[in-house]
Each structure stands twice: as structure tokens, then as C-alpha cells.
Amino acid sequence: MSNADANNELDQMSAEERAMVKEMEAMAGPAGGAGDAMPSFDGGADEDDGNARILNQDEIDSLLGFDDDGSGAEQMSGVMALINSAMVNYERLPMLDIVFDRLVRLMSTSLRNLTSDNVEVSLDQVSTVRFGDYMNSIPLPAMLSVFKAEEWDNNGLLVVDSALIYSVVDVLLGGRKGTPAIRVEGRPYTTIETKLVERMVQVALADLSTAYDPLAPVSFTLDRMETNPRFATITQAGNACVLARLRVDMGDRGGRVEILIPYATLEPIRELLLQMFMGEKFGRDSIWENHLTQELYKTDVQLQAVLAETTVSLDDLLHWKVGTQVMFNTSPDDELELRCGSFPMFRGPAGQKQGSIAVRIESYIPPEKDDG
């Protein structure tokens, strides 16, 4: 293309298009060489644009939420935090904070009685996690106690880390105060260690049941204890769960207890957990209730007076004709039964009043109790 043709095309362009073309020519650089046609990406290549800056690897990792400082269990930031917050977006249950606060006070007293030592239990946080993400983040070795909520017919998980396991074993077996528990890594837990930790888990589950009593009575019972997270699966990996992290300190010793309860387990009392305070009523209007009660009293109800009943076979019924007589074992002095639909309501004798057949109600028939 000659320069004359290029100038003619530039004349036909609008002012905005001409400005864009000039800007692209300026970006190509004054040299005009083939190697300078694309902008350079090293930090000092573009001296004209002072705002251009290339991110280093640490800044890229921070933006994406990939930190190598070992704090994977802490709160994530960047793009990963946005992804996780979008995928685990569940309603908050305010009453759970009160339940776990009661649990902290109860466990402090119970563990003091169990260990005869000065035990302090504190609540670190109550958060929402996905079951699969949490199981992958458990630091091993640890003991995973699967417990069952009897009234809710579902399961939960109580995790005791290795630091607390050795601390409890040391305290219950008479270890001296002021000396840290000795850890022996790389071996499975012995039967004695498992039984001692099981005693502590039983105490914690009993306190957890007591903490839920103001909301709904529930009994948490220990189902089994596992050391491999694969064998402690209680729900699908993508399901949301409530995670409570507790810190147990016994002088210079201590560790963590984590209680994981799936949302499916809490579903029977979800309405109670949504309360902002104990005893809150959802959508209850006493004025509407009184109005509805008054209107119900004005409702017309049909009553049927049953003179007698008998059972006949289908063959006899098919042979009935006009004029067929059906005999009942009933006398004129027998009381009649008044029914509303299929429910017996009253009983009384039949008679006449103002030339019409009437029934005088003399007794009330209470409803039958449903044994099921």
C-alpha cells in the first residue's frame, strides 16, 4: 500500500479511529523494528508509562490465595477466598454461639473433675466449612470420634489433636505438673491411650448434650473412634458443616478439640437455631390467632346421627332389591351416636321436638389416642 492510499484511508476514518491508530503507532516505538513491535514485559522496558508494573511471584500467590507459610487452616484471601465464600454460602445460626459458649463453661468444670488439674477451655471460632475440605486439613496424627445424635438420627465428628491426646494421657496417668507431655511420633496410639482419650470424649459429648438442652433435648453417644480420616466419613465431601474450634489448656500442656456437625444433622432444630435470642417466636401474631379462633367457632359443621350399623357381604348387597328389609339389632331405647365425618363426637337418646325427630346429647365421646 502506497503512502497516498494510506492517507486517503486515514481521511475517511473518524477522529476517534485516527487517534486510536496514532496511539498504536506510538506503542510500537520509534525504532519500528520487528523486535520492537510488541511491548516488553520486563520492569524497565517502558520508560514512558510510569504506571505500568509487573507483579512478582509472591504478589501473584497472595492474589490467588496460594500462601506457602503453612497457614492453610487460617482464613484464605484473594481469589480462593472469593471462590470458597461463593460455594459455601449458608445461613448463619445465631443460637449456636450460645450453645458452644455453654459448652465451654461445662467442659471447663467437667475436665477439671476428670483430670484433677486446672483446666481452661476457650472457644476460638465457630465457622462454616465443607466436609471434604476439613477432612483434608486435619493435622495427623489425631483421633476422630464419630458420635450420633439419637433424637436427630444423624452423626457428627469430634477431633482431638495429638498434643491434647498426649497431654490427657500424661495427666490421667499421674504426670508431674510443669513438664510438657512427651510425644512419640510415628507410631499408632495404644489401647491405653485410646481408652483414656475415650473417657475425655465421653465427658465432652455429655456436656454437648447438656448445652443443647435449653433448645431441644438431644443425646450424643459415641459411635466409634478412628485415626484415619477416610474411615470417619459421615457425609458427602461437598456438604456444609458447622465447625467449632476449642482450645484446652492444662498448665503448660494442652491442645485442640474440634467439633464438626453437618447442617443435615442440625436440620430438625434449624428454626430454633435461627433465633436471635432464647425463646424468640417466629411470625406469631396473637391478634390473628384470636381472630382465627373466633371465626372457627362460627364454622358450620355437619353432624350425622347413626341409628345402627351392620356388616353384610358383597354377594348379599348385590341381591338387594326395592323393598328388601335390613334388620338391625337395635331397640328404640338405645342411644344414637353423633359423628362429625368419621369421628364420633356425642351420644344420646332419640326423641321428638316440635314435630321433628331430635337427638338429646347426654355424653361426650373423647377421641381415641393414637398409639403410633
Secondary structure as UniProt FT lines:
FT   HELIX           3..12
FT   HELIX           15..27
FT   HELIX           34..36
FT   TURN            43..44
FT   TURN            50..51
FT   HELIX           57..64
FT   TURN            72..73
FT   HELIX           78..87
FT   HELIX           95..115
FT   STRAND          120..130
FT   HELIX           131..137
FT   STRAND          142..149
FT   TURN            150..153
FT   STRAND          154..161
FT   HELIX           162..172
FT   TURN            173..174
FT   TURN            177..178
FT   TURN            185..186
FT   HELIX           191..212
FT   TURN            213..215
FT   STRAND          220..226
FT   HELIX           229..232
FT   TURN            237..238
FT   STRAND          240..250
FT   TURN            251..252
FT   STRAND          253..262
FT   HELIX           263..266
FT   HELIX           267..269
FT   HELIX           270..273
FT   TURN            278..279
FT   HELIX           286..297
FT   STRAND          304..306
FT   HELIX           314..318
FT   TURN            322..323
FT   TURN            332..333
FT   STRAND          336..340
FT   TURN            341..342
FT   STRAND          343..348
FT   STRAND          350..353
FT   TURN            354..355
FT   STRAND          356..359
FT   STRAND          363..364
//
